[in-house]
Amino acid sequence: MSALALPLASAITYFQAIVLGLLQGVTELFPISSLGHTVLFPTLFGWNGLVKAQSESESFWLAFVVMLHVGSALGLLFYYRRDWVQIVRAFFRTLSTRQIETDTERLAWLIILASVPAGIIGLALEHPLRTLTAKPEIAAIFLMVNGCVLFAAERVRRRAQVRELAVREGAKPDGARELSTLEYREALVIGAAQSTALVAGISRDGVTMGAGLARGLDHSDSARFAFLLATPIILAAGLVKLPDLLGHLGDGVRGQALVACATAAVAALVTVRFLVGYFKTKTLTPFAIYCLLFGLAMVIYTQT
């Protein structure tokens, strides 16, 4: 074993990997920032080796975190497996016919277009942003910002202009807009909003849902679009970071990363089942309150 592998092997245990996997699977889908929690909880638990690795420019941490995200994406992929079969078939059908005729075909292209800005921004800024903001005090502050974003999304969705937009585009019985009526430029905006999740403390699903609510979608469709949109982006990021995990940065942590990935997948599957039912009748407000309170508590904790 190389000298470089020794400190890496002692930096994370299998117990820590399982805890972080469970944490990831829940917080990735709850709009409370999984990245923020994976930064804050090692500090809260006194896992100083992980805390140190988080802000280093060259460490196993980024590759390990990506594997956590891949796990949650696999859980999402399994839950929405039938939807994805239809979406992929619809995409190839549009290539054959050169027309977009069904709601599923339109959804396929909405996902593709929304993935473009997040992909470009992610490739350009993922490493510097995650390294810069992977500090407990910064993550805690942005977790509070995330809470404000969720509160703002709930406030905006009740505005008359948003309700009028839903009616103009064809409202559902509950007065919300159909997901299939989103315009392609709106998908690009939602995709750009998703890229803010590169900042520790900002929730990918939270900002994506917020952007959807601001365009007249209801909570159920906003959540569904957020979950579908997250899957290809996270899996693509996993492929990009796989060489890091297979290279010297992954020495001593590959087994832990695989265990964490599997744990996150199972936790995400359970969580998405719950949230699909939750968002049929409930709002983002409880999550906003949690982010503000926990973020404030961690700001105070990190300063003491």
C-alpha positions in Angstrom: 0.0 0.0 0.0 1.4 3.4 -0.9 2.1 6.1 1.6 -0.8 8.1 0.1 -3.2 5.3 0.6 -2.6 5.1 4.4 -4.2 8.3 5.5 -7.1 7.8 3.1 -7.8 4.3 4.5 -8.2 5.7 8.0 -10.2 8.7 6.9 -13.6 6.9 6.7 -15.0 3.8 8.2 -17.7 1.5 6.9 -19.9 2.7 9.8 -19.4 6.3 8.6 -20.1 5.2 5.0 -23.4 3.6 6.0 -24.5 6.7 8.0 -23.6 9.0 5.2 -25.4 6.8 2.7 -28.6 6.9 4.8 -28.2 10.6 5.2 -27.7 11.0 1.4 -30.6 8.9 0.4 -33.0 10.9 2.5 -31.6 14.5 2.2 -31.0 14.3 -1.6 -34.8 13.9 -2.2 -36.1 16.0 0.7 -35.5 19.6 -0.4 -32.9 20.2 2.4 -29.6 19.8 0.6 -27.8 16.4 0.8 -24.4 18.1 0.1 -25.0 20.5 2.9 -25.8 17.7 5.3 -22.8 15.6 4.3 -20.7 18.6 5.1 -22.4 19.5 8.4 -23.0 16.1 10.0 -19.3 15.0 10.1 -18.7 18.2 12.0 -21.6 17.5 14.3 -20.4 14.0 15.0 -16.8 15.0 15.4 -15.5 13.1 12.4 -12.5 15.4 12.1 -10.8 13.3 9.3 -13.7 13.8 7.0 -14.0 17.5 7.9 -10.4 18.0 6.9 -10.8 16.1 3.7 -13.9 18.1 2.6 -12.1 21.3 2.0 -8.9 19.9 0.5 -8.5 20.4 -3.3 -7.1 16.9 -3.7 -8.7 14.2 -1.6 -11.1 11.2 -1.9 -14.0 13.3 -0.7 -15.4 14.6 -4.0 -15.4 11.2 -5.6 -16.9 9.7 -2.5 -19.7 12.3 -2.4 -20.4 11.7 -6.1 -20.8 8.0 -5.4 -23.3 8.9 -2.6 -25.3 10.9 -5.2 -25.1 8.0 -7.7 -26.7 5.8 -5.1 -29.6 8.1 -4.7 -29.9 8.4 -8.5 -30.0 4.6 -8.8 -32.9 4.6 -6.2 -34.7 7.1 -8.3 -34.0 5.2 -11.5 -35.5 2.1 -10.0 -38.6 3.8 -8.7 -39.3 5.6 -12.0 -38.1 2.7 -14.2 -41.3 2.4 -16.1 -41.4 6.1 -16.7 -37.8 6.0 -18.0 -38.6 3.2 -20.4 -41.4 5.2 -21.9 -39.3 8.4 -21.9 -36.4 6.8 -23.7 -38.7 5.1 -26.2 -40.4 8.5 -26.8 -37.1 10.2 -27.4 -36.0 7.7 -30.0 -39.4 7.9 -31.6 -39.0 11.7 -32.1 -35.6 11.1 -33.8 -37.4 8.7 -36.2 -40.4 10.8 -36.9 -38.8 14.2 -36.4 -41.9 15.3 -34.6 -43.0 15.7 -31.0 -46.6 14.5 -30.7 -47.2 13.1 -27.3 -46.8 14.4 -23.7 -44.1 11.8 -23.0 -42.1 12.8 -26.1 -42.3 16.4 -25.0 -41.2 15.4 -21.4 -38.2 13.6 -22.9 -37.0 16.8 -24.6 -37.9 19.0 -21.6 -35.5 16.8 -19.5 -32.8 16.9 -22.1 -32.9 20.7 -22.5 -33.1 21.3 -18.7 -30.0 19.1 -18.3 -27.9 21.2 -20.7 -27.2 24.2 -18.4 -26.8 22.1 -15.3 -24.3 19.9 -17.2 -22.3 22.8 -18.6 -22.1 24.6 -15.3 -21.4 21.4 -13.4 -18.4 20.6 -15.7 -17.0 24.1 -15.4 -17.6 24.8 -11.7 -18.3 21.6 -9.7 -14.8 21.2 -8.3 -14.1 24.8 -7.2 -17.6 25.4 -5.9 -17.8 22.2 -3.9 -14.3 22.7 -2.5 -15.0 26.4 -1.7 -18.3 25.8 0.1 -17.5 22.4 1.7 -16.9 24.2 5.0 -19.4 23.7 7.9 -20.0 27.4 8.6 -20.5 28.2 4.9 -22.8 25.2 4.3 -24.9 26.2 7.4 -25.3 29.7 6.0 -26.4 28.4 2.6 -28.8 25.9 4.2 -30.5 29.0 5.7 -30.5 30.5 2.2 -32.1 27.3 1.0 -34.9 27.7 3.5 -35.5 31.3 2.3 -35.7 30.0 -1.3 -38.3 27.4 -0.3 -40.4 30.0 1.5 -40.1 32.3 -1.5 -41.3 29.5 -3.8 -44.4 29.0 -1.8 -45.1 32.7 -1.8 -44.5 33.1 -5.5 -46.8 30.2 -6.5 -49.8 32.0 -4.9 -49.3 35.2 -7.0 -52.0 36.1 -9.4 -49.6 36.1 -12.4 -48.7 32.4 -11.7 -52.3 31.4 -11.4 -53.1 33.2 -14.6 -50.3 31.4 -16.3 -51.6 28.1 -15.2 -55.1 28.9 -16.5 -53.7 30.2 -19.8 -51.6 27.1 -20.4 -54.4 24.7 -19.4 -55.0 24.1 -15.7 -55.7 20.8 -14.0 -58.7 20.4 -11.8 -56.7 21.8 -8.8 -55.9 24.9 -10.8 -52.2 24.0 -11.5 -50.5 23.8 -14.8 -49.9 20.5 -16.6 -46.2 19.5 -16.7 -46.5 18.8 -20.5 -47.3 22.5 -21.1 -43.9 23.8 -20.0 -42.1 25.6 -22.7 -38.5 24.6 -23.7 -37.1 28.0 -22.6 -38.7 27.4 -19.2 -37.0 24.0 -19.0 -33.7 25.7 -19.6 -34.4 28.1 -16.7 -35.3 25.3 -14.4 -32.1 23.4 -15.4 -30.0 26.5 -14.6 -31.7 26.7 -11.2 -30.8 23.1 -10.6 -27.1 23.9 -11.0 -27.1 26.0 -7.8 -27.1 22.7 -6.0 -23.3 22.6 -6.6 -23.2 24.9 -3.5 -23.3 23.0 -0.3 -26.5 23.9 1.5 -28.6 24.5 -1.6 -31.0 21.7 -2.4 -31.2 20.4 -6.0 -34.7 19.2 -5.7 -35.7 22.3 -3.6 -34.6 24.9 -6.2 -36.0 22.7 -9.1 -39.3 22.4 -7.4 -39.3 26.1 -6.6 -38.7 27.0 -10.2 -41.5 24.6 -11.2 -43.9 26.2 -8.7 -43.0 29.6 -10.0 -44.1 28.5 -13.5 -47.5 27.3 -12.3 -46.9 23.6 -11.7 -48.3 22.0 -8.6 -46.1 20.4 -5.9 -46.7 16.9 -7.3 -45.6 17.7 -10.8 -42.8 19.9 -9.6 -41.4 17.1 -7.5 -41.8 14.5 -10.3 -40.0 16.7 -12.8 -37.2 17.4 -10.2 -36.7 13.7 -9.5 -36.7 12.8 -13.2 -34.3 15.7 -14.0 -31.9 14.8 -11.2 -31.4 11.2 -12.3 -29.4 11.7 -15.6 -27.3 14.6 -14.2 -26.2 12.7 -11.2 -25.4 9.5 -13.1 -23.4 11.5 -15.6 -21.5 13.2 -12.8 -20.8 9.7 -11.5 -19.2 8.6 -14.8 -17.1 11.7 -14.9 -15.8 11.2 -11.3 -15.4 7.4 -11.7 -11.7 7.7 -12.8 -11.0 9.6 -9.5 -12.4 6.8 -7.5 -10.5 4.2 -9.5 -7.3 6.2 -9.3 -5.0 7.0 -6.4 -7.6 9.3 -4.8 -9.8 6.3 -4.2 -7.2 4.2 -2.5 -8.5 2.8 0.7 -12.1 4.1 0.3 -13.5 2.2 -2.7 -15.2 -0.5 -0.6 -16.7 2.2 1.7 -17.9 4.2 -1.4 -19.7 1.1 -2.8 -21.4 0.4 0.6 -22.4 4.0 0.9 -23.7 4.0 -2.7 -25.9 0.9 -2.0 -27.2 2.3 1.3 -28.1 5.6 -0.4 -29.9 3.8 -3.2 -32.1 1.9 -0.7 -32.7 5.0 1.4 -33.6 7.0 -1.7 -36.1 4.4 -2.9 -37.9 4.5 0.5 -37.8 8.3 0.6 -39.2 8.9 -2.9 -42.1 6.6 -2.2 -42.9 8.8 0.8 -42.4 12.1 -1.0 -44.6 11.2 -4.0 -47.5 10.8 -1.6 -46.5 13.7 0.5 -46.4 16.3 -2.3 -49.9 15.4 -3.5 -51.3 17.4 -0.6 -48.4 19.1 1.3 -46.1 22.0 0.7 -42.4 23.0 1.0 -43.0 25.0 4.2 -42.0 22.4 6.8 -38.7 21.9 5.0 -38.1 25.7 4.8 -38.5 25.9 8.5 -36.2 23.0 9.2 -33.5 24.5 6.9 -33.6 27.9 8.7 -33.6 26.3 12.2 -30.9 23.7 11.6 -28.8 26.1 9.6 -28.9 28.7 12.4 -28.1 26.0 15.0 -25.1 24.9 13.0 -23.9 28.5 12.5 -23.9 28.9 16.2 -22.4 25.5 16.8 -19.5 26.1 14.4 -18.7 29.4 16.1 -18.5 28.0 19.6 
